Amino acid sequence: MCAVLAPLVNSYKRLGGYEAPVFVSWGRINRSALIRIPRSHAPASTGSSCAARNPSCNPYLALAVMLAAGLDGIRRELPVPESSEENLYLMGEATRGAAMNVLPGSLLEAVAELEADPVIREALGAHICDRFIAAKRSEWRTTGWR
């Protein structure tokens, strides 16, 4: 999903520079969490935000992959981890947990993850997914980090 939400080579400079969350986590008041679900007074007024998305993403593709990922988790009844309410950057790995996943560090890594993810590939459809991957690989070859 990260390749769609952060589709440019420069998107990962923001992630790698700790200007955006890099740890796969969620929280209510934690600005270092990837997903934020702020506390609300009523369930109907609950909102959420995903800090991995970049202003350069296609909003239609981004919404499609976020919904597909969420629905997949619901269908498979995946467990929701505990919320992370402390600043994850200030915590050591032992406190944070070595098992906490980290977002891809480059567009090339994100494209490789996209290729291996059947849920996101299905959400995009074969035609769009294959062309998206080809375009991102071409972009990496011409402007990628060396």
Secondary structure, DSSP 8 states (H G I E B T S, - for coil): -HHHHS-STTHHHHHHTTSS--B--EESS-TTSSEE----SSGGG---EETT--TTS-HHHHHHHHHHHHHHHHHTT--------S-TTTS-HHHH-TT--B--SSHHHHHHHHHT-HHHHHHH-HHHHHHHHHHHHHHHHHH---
